[in-house]
Amino acid sequence: MSPELCNLAALLAQSALLAKAPNTLKAYQAENRLRKAWMAKKDLPEEEQSLLLYLAHRSQVVGSGSIAKAIAAFRMVNNNLSIFGGQLAGDLIKSMKKREIESRTQPSQISWTEVEKIVKRVDVQDPKSERNALITLISWTALLRASEAAEIKWTDLKKEGDVLEIRVRHAKNDQLHRTFNICRIQRWNGSGHPFVKMESQML
């Protein structure tokens, strides 16, 4: 191959590295160093079969995401995996994800009694305290995820009578953003606390 073609090939190889985000590139480089150190310690050649053994070793101490990163790092500096190697690596990740899902603890559920305790601690002289109570009530009643509640703006709230309509801008699995939650709010009578009861309906 002529020097010119060698330079062009080197340029293409360098472009693959430069296309990665800086943090991603650093993570891949660190992962490749770990892989090479393990292979050198085991006196293994830097090839696909050694990679698969390394992945099996790493799967005992890290999660499926780290295994996927190790594969991506290997692909960054080597040829792609063979069909057989890719299948084995994919099966390893799938089996790990299955175990992770089975062992994953379910999030604890908060009861209305606990929400009511938060509301009763509201300091009506503190806007932030009232804001936090409102977010808690809306989130619990309308079954909002934390990410959805965090993105609510005043323009997403519309009050008609004693009904508060909430527009969720970025609902999960809702690409058209047409999720609406209806919350019915009533005030305490002379208690000093702004909310007592909420009912929800999904549209």
C-alpha positions in Angstrom: 0.0 0.0 0.0 1.3 3.4 -0.9 2.2 6.0 1.8 -0.8 8.1 0.6 -3.2 5.2 1.1 -1.7 4.4 4.5 -2.3 8.0 5.6 -5.9 7.8 4.4 -6.4 4.6 6.3 -4.9 6.2 9.4 -7.2 9.2 9.0 -10.2 7.0 8.9 -9.1 5.0 12.0 -8.5 8.3 13.9 -11.9 9.6 12.9 -13.6 6.7 14.6 -11.9 7.7 17.8 -12.5 11.4 17.5 -16.2 10.9 16.8 -16.6 9.7 20.4 -17.5 12.2 23.1 -14.5 12.9 25.3 -15.9 11.2 28.4 -17.0 8.1 26.3 -13.5 7.9 24.7 -11.9 8.0 28.2 -14.2 5.3 29.5 -13.5 3.1 26.5 -9.8 3.6 26.8 -9.9 2.8 30.5 -11.9 -0.4 29.8 -9.4 -1.5 27.2 -6.6 -1.1 29.6 -8.4 -3.3 32.1 -9.0 -5.9 29.4 -5.4 -5.9 28.2 -4.0 -6.1 31.7 -6.2 -9.2 32.5 -5.3 -10.9 29.2 -1.6 -10.2 29.8 -1.9 -11.7 33.3 -3.5 -14.8 32.0 -1.1 -15.0 29.1 -3.9 -14.7 26.5 -3.7 -13.2 23.0 -5.7 -10.1 22.3 -8.4 -11.8 20.2 -12.1 -12.5 20.3 -11.9 -15.7 22.3 -9.9 -14.0 25.0 -12.5 -11.2 25.0 -15.3 -13.6 25.7 -13.4 -15.2 28.6 -12.7 -11.7 29.9 -16.4 -10.9 29.7 -17.3 -14.0 31.6 -14.8 -13.1 34.3 -16.1 -9.5 34.5 -19.7 -10.6 34.7 -19.1 -12.0 38.1 -18.3 -8.6 39.6 -20.0 -6.0 37.4 -23.4 -5.4 35.8 -24.7 -5.8 32.3 -24.0 -2.2 31.5 -20.3 -2.6 32.2 -20.2 -5.7 30.0 -21.8 -3.8 27.1 -19.2 -1.0 27.6 -16.4 -3.6 27.5 -17.7 -4.9 24.2 -18.1 -1.4 22.7 -14.5 -0.6 23.8 -13.2 -3.7 22.2 -15.0 -2.9 18.9 -13.5 0.6 19.0 -10.0 -0.7 18.5 -10.5 -4.1 16.9 -12.5 -5.6 14.1 -16.1 -6.3 14.9 -17.1 -9.6 16.6 -17.9 -12.6 14.6 -21.5 -13.8 14.4 -20.8 -16.5 16.9 -18.9 -14.2 19.2 -21.5 -11.5 19.0 -24.2 -14.1 19.8 -22.4 -15.3 22.9 -21.7 -11.8 24.1 -25.3 -10.8 23.5 -26.6 -13.9 25.4 -24.3 -13.1 28.3 -25.8 -9.5 28.6 -29.4 -10.8 28.2 -28.9 -13.4 31.0 -27.3 -10.8 33.3 -30.2 -8.4 32.6 -32.7 -11.1 33.4 -31.0 -11.8 36.8 -30.8 -8.1 37.5 -34.6 -7.7 36.9 -35.4 -10.7 39.1 -33.3 -9.4 41.9 -34.4 -5.8 41.6 -36.3 -4.5 44.6 -39.6 -2.8 44.0 -39.8 0.8 45.0 -41.6 1.4 48.3 -45.1 2.9 48.0 -46.1 5.9 50.0 -49.6 5.9 51.6 -52.1 8.8 51.8 -51.5 8.9 55.5 -47.8 9.7 54.9 -48.7 12.3 52.3 -51.1 13.9 54.7 -48.3 14.2 57.3 -46.2 16.1 54.8 -49.1 18.5 54.1 -49.8 19.1 57.8 -46.2 20.2 58.2 -46.6 23.0 55.6 -45.4 26.4 56.7 -47.9 28.7 55.1 -45.4 31.6 55.5 -42.9 29.8 53.4 -43.6 29.6 49.6 -41.1 26.7 49.2 -42.8 24.7 51.8 -46.2 25.2 50.1 -44.6 24.4 46.8 -43.1 21.1 48.1 -46.5 20.1 49.5 -48.2 20.8 46.2 -45.7 18.8 44.3 -46.1 15.9 46.7 -49.8 15.9 46.4 -49.9 16.2 42.7 -47.3 13.5 42.3 -49.1 11.1 44.6 -52.6 11.7 43.3 -51.8 11.9 39.6 -49.3 9.0 39.8 -46.5 11.1 38.3 -42.9 9.9 38.1 -40.2 12.0 39.7 -38.9 13.1 36.3 -42.5 14.2 35.2 -43.1 16.1 38.4 -39.8 17.9 38.1 -40.7 19.3 34.7 -44.1 20.7 35.7 -44.4 24.5 35.1 -47.1 26.9 36.1 -48.2 27.0 32.5 -48.9 23.3 32.7 -51.6 23.9 35.4 -55.1 25.0 34.6 -57.7 25.5 37.3 -61.4 25.4 36.6 -63.6 25.6 39.6 -62.2 23.1 42.1 -60.6 21.0 39.4 -56.9 21.3 38.6 -55.8 20.1 35.2 -52.2 19.1 34.8 -50.4 18.7 31.5 -47.4 16.3 31.6 -45.0 17.5 28.9 -42.7 14.5 28.7 -44.6 11.4 29.8 -42.8 8.1 29.5 -43.9 6.1 26.5 -46.0 9.0 25.3 -44.3 10.5 22.3 -47.2 12.8 21.4 -47.2 14.3 24.9 -51.0 14.1 25.3 -51.1 12.8 28.8 -53.4 14.8 31.1 -54.1 14.4 34.8 -57.1 15.8 36.5 -56.8 16.5 40.2 -59.7 17.7 42.4 -58.5 20.0 45.2 -60.5 21.1 48.2 -59.2 23.4 50.9 -59.1 22.9 54.6 -61.7 24.9 56.5 -59.8 27.2 58.7 -56.9 24.7 59.3 -54.3 26.9 57.7 -53.3 24.0 55.4 -54.0 24.5 51.7 -55.1 21.0 50.6 -57.2 18.2 52.1 -58.4 15.9 49.4 -57.4 15.1 45.8 -59.0 12.8 43.3 -57.4 11.9 40.0 -58.7 10.9 36.6 -56.5 10.1 33.5 -57.7 11.4 30.2 
